[in-house]
Amino acid sequence: MTLMLIAACQCFGQTYFYKLDYFVDDNGIKSKGDGRTMYVTFINGRKMCYKSDKSGNIYLRSNGFNLVKVNEMVLKKTNSKGIHIYEELCKSWGNYDIFSEEYGKYWAAKTNGFTSYHFSNDFSRLNIVSEVRPSGLKDDTLVWVRISEESEGEDIDMY
């Protein structure tokens, strides 16, 4: 009975709705977000999260051979300012068999630059931060704010 209860608790998660507020480049210059939205679901007592649909189902994409999970993130640490830092799960897969799916995900992410999710203490804000790629390029930091789905259609850019 206890084992069933533990397994059931790990299956349920908390899903939040976020809207892209703005971009920040390497020089700290902000530019307005483009209106994108996304869901992020937390599982295992917020030890993991991933991009999802409204119901908490993880996004899958094709790698040309099969469907693979997108952006599974694992809690790395909470810093002294209360920022929760999640890193890509595949970041630790560099030592897998070269022909494994895990190794393929690792090298794809390494080539594109690993990302990390930085959540505010109350999970109301999310910064998606990219590492510098081997090519020396780095994506802008994406700054997201949690909103309710009901406010999605409202004009939140009031003067």
C-alpha positions in Angstrom: 0.0 0.0 0.0 2.8 2.4 0.9 4.7 1.7 -2.3 1.5 2.5 -4.4 1.1 5.8 -2.6 4.7 6.8 -3.2 4.4 5.9 -6.9 1.2 7.9 -7.2 2.7 11.0 -5.6 5.5 11.0 -8.1 3.2 11.0 -11.1 1.3 14.1 -10.1 2.8 17.5 -10.7 2.2 21.2 -10.6 1.9 23.0 -13.9 2.4 26.7 -14.3 1.7 29.0 -17.3 4.4 31.5 -18.3 4.6 34.4 -20.8 7.8 35.7 -22.4 8.3 39.2 -20.9 11.6 40.2 -22.5 15.0 39.1 -23.8 18.3 40.2 -22.3 21.4 40.1 -24.5 25.1 39.8 -23.3 25.3 43.5 -22.8 22.3 43.6 -20.5 20.1 45.3 -23.1 16.4 44.3 -22.8 14.0 43.9 -25.7 10.3 43.2 -25.4 9.1 39.6 -25.5 7.2 38.4 -28.5 4.1 37.1 -26.7 5.1 33.4 -26.6 3.7 31.3 -23.8 4.5 28.0 -22.4 3.6 25.6 -19.6 6.2 24.2 -17.2 5.4 21.1 -15.1 7.2 20.3 -11.8 7.3 16.7 -10.5 9.0 14.7 -7.7 8.5 17.5 -5.1 9.8 20.1 -7.6 13.1 18.2 -8.0 12.4 18.0 -11.8 10.6 20.1 -14.4 9.9 20.2 -18.1 8.1 22.1 -20.8 4.6 20.6 -21.1 1.1 21.1 -22.4 -1.7 22.4 -20.1 -2.3 18.9 -18.7 1.3 18.3 -17.8 2.2 16.0 -20.7 5.9 16.4 -21.7 6.6 17.7 -25.2 8.1 15.2 -27.6 9.9 16.1 -30.8 11.3 14.0 -33.6 15.1 13.5 -33.9 14.6 11.9 -37.3 14.4 8.4 -35.9 11.9 8.5 -33.0 10.2 10.9 -30.6 12.3 12.2 -27.7 11.5 14.2 -24.6 12.3 17.9 -24.7 14.1 19.8 -22.0 13.9 17.6 -18.9 15.4 19.7 -16.2 16.7 18.6 -12.7 17.1 20.8 -9.7 20.8 21.5 -9.3 20.7 23.9 -6.3 18.9 26.8 -4.6 21.4 29.6 -4.2 21.7 32.0 -1.2 19.2 34.4 -2.8 16.5 31.7 -3.1 16.9 31.2 -6.8 16.1 27.6 -7.9 18.5 26.5 -10.6 17.6 23.6 -12.8 20.0 22.1 -15.4 19.3 19.9 -18.4 19.1 16.2 -17.3 21.2 15.2 -20.4 24.1 17.3 -19.2 25.4 14.3 -17.2 25.1 11.8 -20.1 28.5 12.5 -21.8 29.8 9.1 -20.6 27.0 7.0 -22.1 27.6 4.6 -25.0 28.2 6.5 -28.1 25.3 4.8 -29.9 22.8 5.4 -27.1 19.9 7.8 -27.2 21.2 9.5 -24.1 24.6 10.2 -25.7 22.8 11.7 -28.8 20.8 14.0 -26.6 24.0 15.0 -24.7 25.9 16.0 -27.9 22.9 17.8 -29.4 22.5 19.9 -26.3 26.3 20.5 -26.0 26.4 21.7 -29.6 23.5 24.1 -29.1 24.6 25.2 -25.7 23.2 23.7 -22.5 20.3 25.7 -21.0 19.4 26.2 -17.4 16.2 27.4 -15.8 16.5 29.9 -13.0 13.2 30.3 -11.0 12.5 33.0 -8.4 11.8 31.8 -4.9 8.0 31.7 -5.5 8.3 30.4 -9.1 6.6 33.5 -10.4 9.6 34.4 -12.7 11.8 32.2 -14.9 15.0 33.1 -16.6 16.1 30.6 -19.3 19.9 31.0 -19.5 22.0 29.4 -22.3 25.7 28.5 -21.9 28.2 29.7 -24.5 28.3 27.2 -27.4 31.5 25.6 -28.6 31.3 28.1 -31.5 31.5 31.0 -29.0 27.9 32.1 -29.6 25.4 32.5 -26.8 21.6 32.9 -27.0 19.9 35.8 -25.2 18.5 35.1 -21.7 14.7 34.7 -21.9 12.7 36.3 -19.0 9.3 34.7 -18.4 6.6 35.7 -15.9 4.0 33.4 -14.5 0.5 34.4 -15.4 -3.0 32.9 -15.1 -4.5 31.6 -18.3 -7.4 33.9 -17.8 -5.1 37.0 -18.1 -3.5 35.6 -21.4 -5.9 37.6 -23.5 -5.8 40.8 -21.5 -3.6 43.8 -22.4 -1.0 43.6 -19.7 1.1 46.5 -21.1 -0.8 49.3 -19.3 0.8 52.7 -19.0 
